[in-house]
């Protein structure tokens, strides 16, 4: 097992690092660093900068705009973006719908949807979770009934991230309610959000932000040509998509950036010349998180080495990245809240003379928002069940 970078990989890392330093707009970097709200325009602006460079979809086939980078280079790129503080690339089109189309889509579907996804011309969202059907996704009830050249869709999706921005949504729907196994009879549809009968209703989270939504479908007519793969075989597509989603939830680069910021903030001296980092109990907590982050990075590198040697995607063990990565993200926000103390009040805008920067002012909403990380992409309890069953045989 080789957990070190080669000379060529180190040179690639330096190239990416230099390009990001020269091309990441300062206002976007500051917004990300201070955890400020990123608008649709902010997200698409960075997307288009990367698209112009040819780096927006590294994992895509080269004929569709991919870079041809190997798995290690793609990992380096993602972690350098996280550490530099770039806006996130919204994954629903680039990293979720597109891989599905590459694997299961028709040529017509690829030609219609992949170029707009690449160029940032269309915004996508995911229609999976429903009331009562989140971690138990196979129990979904949204129906799609065939009517000539269309499906008629009725039902509801919930927790639809950035659905209020979206031009299109990919959905799991039930096309056969008589199947003996719940996973059968589910299909994967691409739906234009401008289709009559779709209503998007905001869900305001505990951090006060509008990030997720309810989406209602009332007699929504979807052309049959928007079916991906075979009717009733959508569960196969869903499993493939979720594998891509969970590989990217460790977010080592982002956590490294947040850890650096936490240590710098806690090292600030008070009027007595002392800092929070002088407290051995607090320093121990920071050290523990740092050690866990180092272990997570090594685990990531183990998966990369396996993929580099075998050319095969990771198995069920990849759930470890999701579990530990999201727990570290939560631990960092907890320590940041402790470091800032009573100044981290929810939704209280701080004045310049308060002596605390925008980073401190945004901590409480960020702390609240980060509670979701152990739930999305399959709750951590579900991930442990997957490891237990698929890897340990229990």
N, C-alpha and C positions, 0 to 999 in steps of 0.2 A: 504494500500500500504506500502510495506517494502522496503526502499531504502538503508538499511544498510546491511553489510555482517555479516553472522553468524560466530561463533567461528571457525567452521570447514572450512568455506570459507577463513577466515583470515589465518588459518594454511596452507591451500592450496596455498594462495598467497605467503606466506613466503617460502614454499617449491620451488615453481617456481622461485622466485626471487633468492634464494640461488643456484639453479641449473644453472640458466643463468649466474650468476656471476662466477661460476666455469667452465663452459663449452663453453661460447661464446669466440671464438678466438679473441685475442686482436687486430690483424691486421684487422679483419672484423669489429669489433666494431669501430675502429678508422676510417676506410673508411666510414662507415655509418655516424658517427658523423661529419666528415668533408665533407660530401656530395660528396665523390669521386665516380668515375665510378665503378660500380660493374660488373665484367665480368660474363659470363655464368658459368665459373668454380667457382667463388665466390658464386653465387646464389645456385648452386647445392651442393657445399661443406656444406653450412649451412643446406640445405634441408636434406642431408644424415646424418648429425649429429643428427637432430631431428628424422629422421626415425629410426636410431639405438636406440634411447631412447624410441621410440614408441609414440612420441608426434607430429608427422608431420601432422596428419589428425585427430584431436580430434573429429570432427563432423561426421566422417564416422561410419557406423555400426561396432560393435566390431568384427564381423566375418571377416571383411575386413581390420582390423588393427586400428579401432577407439579406443579411450581411455575409452569410457563410461562416460566421464565427462558430467555434466549437463550444461545448457546454461550459468549459472553464472560462472562456472569454465572455460568454453571456453572463455568467455569474459575476465576474469581475466588473463588468459594465453596470449591472444592477446595484452592486454594493457600492461602487464609486458614486453612482447617482444618489444613493441614499445618504452617503456620508457628505456629499457636497451640498445636499439640501435642495435637490430639484423638485419641482411639483411632481406628483405621482402621474404616471401614465394610466389613465382610466382603463382597467383591464377588460371590461366587458366586450369591447370590440376586438382589440388587439390580441389579448391573451386568452380569451375564452371562446367567443364566437368564431374568430378566424381559424384557430386550430381545428375546430369542429368542421368548418367548411373545407379546410384542406384535406381532412380525413374522410368525411362523409358526404360533402356537398357535390352537386352536379356542376358541370362546367359552366352552365348558365348562372347558377347561384354564385359561383366564384367570381365570374366576370362582372356580375351586377354589384356584389357587396364588398369584395376585397379592396378594390382601389379606393372607394370612399372611406373605408375604415383606415387604410394606410395614410391617406392624406389628411385625415381629420375633418372630412366634410360632413360626416354623419356621426351622431352620438348614440351609443347603444346602452341598454340596461338589461338586467337579468330578471326573468319572471319564473322563479322557482318556488319560494316559500309561500305558504298560504296560512290562514288562520287554522291552527290545529295540525298543520303539515309543514313543520320546519325541519328538525332533525330527522323526523319520520317522513321523509319526502315522498316515499312511495304511496302514502295515503292521500295524495292530492286529489282534489275533486273538480277542478276547472275542466269543463267538458268541451270537446270539439266534435261536432256532428257533421258528417259529410253530407253536402247538399250540392250535387252536380259538380261543378268545377271549383267549389269553395268548401271550406269548413266554417261552420257557424260556432263561434266560441262564446261561452257563458261561464262566468265565475269571477274569482277574486284572487289577486296576488297581494302579498304584504311584505313590508321591509324592503321595498324595491329601491335600492340605492341609486340616487341621482335620476330617478325616473322622470322627474319634472324637467330635466334637461334633454331627455332622450328623444331621438327621432325614430328609433326602432327598438324593439324588445324581442329577445328570444325566450320562448316559453315552453315549459313542459305542460302538456294538456292530456286529458284522458280521452282517448278515441274508442276505447272498448271497455265497458263497465262489467262485462261478463267473464273476463279472464280469471282463471283459477288462481293465478299468482298476481299479487298487486303490481309487481314491477312490469308485468306484461300489460299491454293495452295502453301504454303511455307513449305519446308521440312528441316530437320536437318541432315547433313551428317558429318561423320568423314573421313578426307582425309589425306593420307600419303603425306607429303611434298616432298618426293622423286619421286612421280609419274610424269612421263613425261608430259610436257605441263604446269608445274607450274613455274612461274618466280617471284622472289622476288626482288623488286627494293627499295633502301633506300630512305627515306624522312629525310632530315637533318633539325632539328628544329631550332628555333631562339636562343636556348642556345648552338648551335653548335654540339649537340649530335645526334647520330644515335640510336634512340629508336623505331621509328615507320617506317612502310614500306607500299608500295603498293604491292599487290599480284595479279598476273594475271593468269587466268585459260584459257587455249586454248586446247579444245578437251581433257580434263582430264578425264580419265576413272576411275570411282570409283565403286567398287563392291557394289551390292545392299545390301549385308549383313552389310554394313557400315551405313545404314539408321537407325536412332534412332527414336523410336516410329513409328507412322503411316505416310505414305506418305501424304503430304498435311496438316499435323497436327503439323508442326514445330513451329508455333506461340505459341502453348501451352507450348512447351518445352522452347522457348525463354523467355516467361514471368516467368516461374519457375526459370530459370537461373538468370534473372535480379534481382529477389527478393533476391537471395543469394548475388549477387554482391553489392547491395546498402546497405545491413545491415552492411557491413564492411568498409564503406567510411567515418565514423566519425573520426576514428583514434585519439582517445583521448590520448592514451599513447604517440604516436609520437609527438603530439602537446604539451603535457606536457614537454617532453624532450626539444623541441625547445624553449619553453617559458623559461625554466630554463637557457638554454644557452644564450638566448637573455638578460635576466636580469643580468646574470653574466658579459656578454660582455659590456652592457651599464653601469655597475657599475665600470668599470675600470676608474681610476683617471688619469687626464692629469697632465701636469707639474705644474699646479696651484693647484693641490689637489682637483679638482672638477671632477664630472662625469656627463654623460648624464642623469642619474637617478635623479640628482639634479634639472633638468629642470621640473617644475610642469606640463607643457603641454605634454612633452614626457611621463612622469610617468603616467599621466592620460590616455594616449592612451594604454599604457601597461596594466594598471589596467582594462580598458574596455575589452580588449581581454581576460584577465585572468577571469573576471566575465563571459564572454560569454562561455569560455571553461568549467568553473564550471557548468554552466547551461546545456551545451551539455552533460557533464558527467551525470548529474542528469536525463536528458531525456533518455540517454542510459539505466540508471538503471531502469527507469519506464518501458521501453520496456522489459527489462530482467525480472522484477517482473511479468509483464503480461504473459510472456512466461513461467515463473516458475509456475505460478498459473494455467494457462489454458492448457499448453502444445501445444498451437497453435502459428504458426509464426505470426509476426506482419503484419498489413495491410498496407494500403497506407500511413499512418502516418509516416512510417519508412523513407519516403523521407525527413523528417525534419532533420534527421541525416546527410544525404548527403548534403543538402543545407548549413546548418550551419557549419558542419565539414569542408567542402571545403573552405568556406568563411574565417574561422579562419586560416586555413593553409595559405591562401593568405595574410591575415593581418599580420601574423607572419613574412613572408618573406619581406613584405613592411617595417615593423619596423626594421628588421635586416639590410636592405639596408640603412635605415636612420641612424642607429647606426654606421655603418661602414663608411658611407659617401663616399668620392671620391676614397677610396681604393678599393671599390667594383666595379672595372671596368671589363666589360665583356672580358673574354678570356685573361686577362693579368696575366701571372704567376708572383707571388710575390716572391721576394728573401727573404732569412732568415733575412737579416738585415733591411727589410722594417718594422719590428716590428709587423706585422700581421701574424696570423697563416693561415693554409690551410682552416679553416672555413671561414675566411673573403674572401680569394681568390676565393672560390667557390660560393659566394653568388649571384653574378649577373646571372650566368647560372641557378642557382636554382630558383631565382626569375622568370626568363623567363619561366622555365619549369613548375612552379606551376600555371601559368596562365591557364593551361589546366584543373585543377581540377574541376572547376565549369562546365565543358563541358562533361567530360567522365562519363560513367555509366548513361547516360541520363542527358542532360543539366539541370541546376537549374531552368531555365524557364519552362521546361517540368515537373520537379518535382513539381513546384508550381501549374501547371495545374492539375496534378494528385491529389494533396491534395484538391484543389478546387472542383474537380469533385467527387472524391471517398469519401472524408471525410466530406466536407462541403455541398455537394449536390448543388453546384452552377453551 
